[in-house]
Amino acid sequence: MKPVNEQSYYNDRRDRLADILTEYMTDGSVSSHDIYHDIMRELNGWVTLSSPFMEKAQLVKKLMKVGAK
């Protein structure tokens, strides 16, 4: 089990993600393709920055592309 402060951070992070997804999903002017492309653009930013998280971003992109088929 995670320590309380770690669990709280995890919950807060999930809440922020839920807020962002809610904003996208409830905006009638945004298509599912728009959502997908915005997420991919953000991941591409992590890849092109050659950050220490580049491999993680590449794996997330790969997983999303598999799910998109």
Residue, then its C-alpha position, 0 to 999 in steps of 0.5 A: m500500500k502507498p503512503v498516505n501522501e503518495q496516495s493523495y498525490y496519485n489521486d490528485r493527479r488522476d483528478r487533474l487528468a479527469d478534469i482535462l478529459t472532461e473538458y475535451m469530451t464535453d466540448g462539442s467543437v472537439s472531435s475524437h480525432d482532435i483529442y487523439h492528435d492533441i495527446m500525440r502532439e504533447l507526447n511528440g514534444w516529450v520525444t523531440l526534447s530528448s528528455p529523460f522521459m523520451e522512452k516513456a513517451q515513445l512507449v505511450k505513443k506506441l500503445m495509443k497507436v495500437g489502440a487506435k487501430 
